[in-house]
């Protein structure tokens, strides 16, 4: 049971980190001061994900 709870906590922490990275990438894209490659490097997100985020933001914006 303890290992299940530990696993759930780890998964929740990973998801929170992923969401924070996506939010940061979105903010950087909106600022328009960095290349997508640089944003991917800073946020440690795959470049493809950063490109998808840019597409989403451009559709909304």
RANORMO-V52047 format. One line per field, one symbol per residue. ss: DSSP state (H for helix, E for strand, C for the rest). Layout:
ss = ???
This chain:
ss = CHHHHHHHHHHHHHHHHHHHHHHHHHHHHHHCCCCHHHHHHHHCCCHHHHHHHHHHHHHHC
